[in-house]
Amino acid sequence: MHHSSRRRLTAAVVTVLAVTLGAGAVTGSAWAASAAPGASAVAAPAAVTSTPAPVPYPKDSPILGAGVTGFLTRPDSERPSPPHWSLFGDGSGQDVRDSAELRSTRTDDFLVSRSVSGVTQRNMTTSATFEVRTGPSDVYVGSAADAVFTRTTAADGGQVLTRHTKRDGDVPVTGFPAGASGFAVGPGTVDHALVTFTSGGTARWGLIDLAAGTVGELRVRPPAATGHVAVSATRVVWTEGGDTDPVKVVLLDRATGATRQLPVPSGRASLKVGLVGGWVVYGEPGALSRGTTLPFDAFTAYHPGTGAKVPLLDHLTSVAAGPDGSLYARGGTVAGGEGLYRIASTGDERPTAVKVATTGEPTKIVIGASRVPSTLRLADSGEKASLGWDLSRSTARVKMTLRHTGTGKTYVAYEDHPVRPAVTFLWPGQVQGTGGAAEAAPNGAYTWELSAAPLNGIGPTAVARGSFTVARGVQPHDLNDNGTPDLLMRDASGRLVREDTYYSPYHQDGRLVGGAARTSLGGGWNVYDRIEATGDLAGSPVGDLVARDKAGVLWLYQGTGKGGFAPRVRVGGGWGVYERLAGGSDLTGDGRADLVAADKQGVLWLYKGTGDAKAPLAARKRIGGGWGVYNDLVATGNLGGAAAGDLVARDKAGVLWLYLGRGDGTFAPRVRVGGGWGAFTQLVAVGDANGDKRPDLLAMSPDGNYLYQSTGKWAVPFKPGEIAQVSRPFGGGQLIG
């Protein structure tokens, strides 16, 4: 006989779903009452129950069929992939023909595959084959157990359904009403095939006795039964609805013909139903990949007699009926993980769910490897650091919390449902500061915590923890060790205040931005007539401060790295002879900041930094005379790109000059920067304000503050000024240069 090229059985057999599941789209009202055929109990296959441990299961592969000795899967991939046959005994297997379908008797498994010329049935134990030829008038309409079925159209237009077996040959199926046509066949019970057809314009279904070759229990298909159907020796269950209507589950008693809707939640058109012993099982595939929770997400057993509900699996991807009255569900549980579970009856007691094959994957969310370096060497406060973690699945709300160990300040970020089962955060090197404002993250030790909460409610929130260290290069004007410059100002009452800054290229009202809150460093600073931020004089990586009292004594305040200063240390007396002090540039090329002082006669003196807090300055060395023409002197650091730090000096006509350091405590001949600088009340060295590893200059005036970024070129050392959104000294106070 014959079989056509591949044809989906949209009327009857699309997906095997239960103990004795017929499958496919079914419609009709109810089956007419008739006696159910007897069915003998079948023991579970020894190959399954004797497996000491779950065998491997192909990842990302739905279950297509489950038999006595093995199971059939197919990769869920965008690229065409062939089905794969695996043995229950050891998981070994092989790829098979693309059209293969698994069919089973009580003792044997068969793969049925189609081609243009016919159908091949292969015994998976003996490798024996059985061929059924098809042609234009003989169309393949399905298979069940060891039988292949074709539909033949006679000369008068009538149709005949023929059963083909290796044992009996070609035998027409009898018992159909006159004019039956449109046959489609699939598995029913282990002894029966489920057939759908039309007769007299009405859609019907029936059960074919596979041994006798006769059809019985002919019933009208319920018109609303557009989903899935399962048949057992005593019951039929199917789904109705879909598309825009909620799906409901309907149960029929085969002995009485009575039907009733089961009190289970409304589902979708993809809802799977089945029968295991006296239980109805149901579940909605795809919960693990969804970001929401649905009532049918868990694969659940319902007892029609007692109303008891028993969750079997936390989620389901696919399901197939076994030949022994069991179900094989591809899914997972939080406790057992992902794999293939055998759902078996234990009488009226709750069904069992035993994992027989495993993908090796967890069902709950697991946080895997982290991509967090032990040390983050941020170049500046605006540099973004990539911090990443692997996840077992992406249906999660991920929260990252970074905490600075020393201050307790945190940075928190979220991501919902990442595209891949991994998450990457770009940390902008910031933490939440006072009042909730973002501020540059301090250097030092941090802890991280990553939590991943399942969006679909499957499993607990996963949590992982670790640590890392932030390390930046030394920033001479950074007093709280967060990589950004700090400004110091003294108010009229003598209180010293620190203001942290950060640079934002997106800020519209000035890209150098002061902190939202100022930090008071204490009062009593009116005893000094000169205060200078010097950079590191005392040997720590933090900037220091020198202050001269009115008696001419110079004092050192060593930076603590926490935004303040250690108790003062006396440097020495006689400093009242100096008109100006400037510190912060390494003028001698030894890696330490130095101090210069201009006396009242216009002579400039160099005090080399020693790195010793007890004696921070070496004996003075004369640089040269003529410096009395300047009314402001600023040690900026290396502006011009030469060997060492530089100075800028403003003369009384408002012209600014650059003195390029040679690295030996002397300077190249001065270079004119430009005029008009007399409009500024104060020039302040701020260090690297914009994160380009070059020092910058802040210019203050009653009409506005301006940041002059360094170019690194001695001939034109500054870019045009841009507005700086930093605070002015208050109450007639002074900004510390």
Stockholm file with secondary structure:
# STOCKHOLM 1.0

chainA/1-737         MHHSSRRRLTAAVVTVLAVTLGAGAVTGSAWAASAAPGASAVAAPAAVTSTPAPVPYPKDSPILGAGVTGFLTRPDSERPSPPHWSLFGDGSGQDVRDSAELRSTRTDDFLVSRSVSGVTQRNMTTSATFEVRTGPSDVYVGSAADAVFTRTTAADGGQVLTRHTKRDGDVPVTGFPAGASGFAVGPGTVDHALVTFTSGGTARWGLIDLAAGTVGELRVRPPAATGHVAVSATRVVWTEGGDTDPVKVVLLDRATGATRQLPVPSGRASLKVGLVGGWVVYGEPGALSRGTTLPFDAFTAYHPGTGAKVPLLDHLTSVAAGPDGSLYARGGTVAGGEGLYRIASTGDERPTAVKVATTGEPTKIVIGASRVPSTLRLADSGEKASLGWDLSRSTARVKMTLRHTGTGKTYVAYEDHPVRPAVTFLWPGQVQGTGGAAEAAPNGAYTWELSAAPLNGIGPTAVARGSFTVARGVQPHDLNDNGTPDLLMRDASGRLVREDTYYSPYHQDGRLVGGAARTSLGGGWNVYDRIEATGDLAGSPVGDLVARDKAGVLWLYQGTGKGGFAPRVRVGGGWGVYERLAGGSDLTGDGRADLVAADKQGVLWLYKGTGDAKAPLAARKRIGGGWGVYNDLVATGNLGGAAAGDLVARDKAGVLWLYLGRGDGTFAPRVRVGGGWGAFTQLVAVGDANGDKRPDLLAMSPDGNYLYQSTGKWAVPFKPGEIAQVSRPFGGGQLIG
#=GR chainA/1-737 SS CCCCSCCCCCSSCSCCCSTTCCCSCCCCSCCCCCCCCCCCCCCCCHHHHTCSSCEECCTTCCEEEECSSEEEECCCCSSCCCCEEEETTTCCEEECCTTCEEEECSSCEEEEEECSSEEEEEETTTCCEEEEECBTTEEEEEEETTEEEEEEECTTSCEEEEEEETTTEEEECBCCCTTCEEEEEEECSTTEEEEEEEETTEEEEEEEETTTTEEEEEEECCTTCCSCEEECSSEEEEEEEETTEEEEEEEEETTTCCEEECSCCCBCTTCEEEEETTEEEEECTTGGGCSSCCTTCSEEEECTTTCCEEEEESEEEEEEECTTSCEEEEEEETTTEEEEEEEEEETTEEEEEEEEEECSCCSSCCEEEEECCSEECCSSTTCCEEEEEEESCSCEEEEEEEEETTTCCEEEEEEESCSSSEEEEEECSEEECGGGCEEECCSEEEEEEEEEEETTCCSCCEEEEEEEEECCCCCTTCSSSSSSCEEEEECTTSCEEEEEEEECTTCTTCSEEECSSCEECCSCGGGEEEEEEEECCSSSSSCEEEEEETTSCEEEECBCSSSSBCCCEEEESCGGGEEEEEEEECCSSSSSCEEEEEETTSCEEEECBCSCTTSCBCCCEEEESCGGGEEEEEEEESCSSSSSCEEEEEETTSCEEEECBCSSSCBCCCEEEESCGGGCSEEEEEECSSSSSSCEEEEECTTCCEEECBCSCSSSCBCCCEEEECCCCCTTCEEEC
#=GC SS_cons         CCCCSCCCCCSSCSCCCSTTCCCSCCCCSCCCCCCCCCCCCCCCCHHHHTCSSCEECCTTCCEEEECSSEEEECCCCSSCCCCEEEETTTCCEEECCTTCEEEECSSCEEEEEECSSEEEEEETTTCCEEEEECBTTEEEEEEETTEEEEEEECTTSCEEEEEEETTTEEEECBCCCTTCEEEEEEECSTTEEEEEEEETTEEEEEEEETTTTEEEEEEECCTTCCSCEEECSSEEEEEEEETTEEEEEEEEETTTCCEEECSCCCBCTTCEEEEETTEEEEECTTGGGCSSCCTTCSEEEECTTTCCEEEEESEEEEEEECTTSCEEEEEEETTTEEEEEEEEEETTEEEEEEEEEECSCCSSCCEEEEECCSEECCSSTTCCEEEEEEESCSCEEEEEEEEETTTCCEEEEEEESCSSSEEEEEECSEEECGGGCEEECCSEEEEEEEEEEETTCCSCCEEEEEEEEECCCCCTTCSSSSSSCEEEEECTTSCEEEEEEEECTTCTTCSEEECSSCEECCSCGGGEEEEEEEECCSSSSSCEEEEEETTSCEEEECBCSSSSBCCCEEEESCGGGEEEEEEEECCSSSSSCEEEEEETTSCEEEECBCSCTTSCBCCCEEEESCGGGEEEEEEEESCSSSSSCEEEEEETTSCEEEECBCSSSCBCCCEEEESCGGGCSEEEEEECSSSSSSCEEEEECTTCCEEECBCSCSSSCBCCCEEEECCCCCTTCEEEC
//
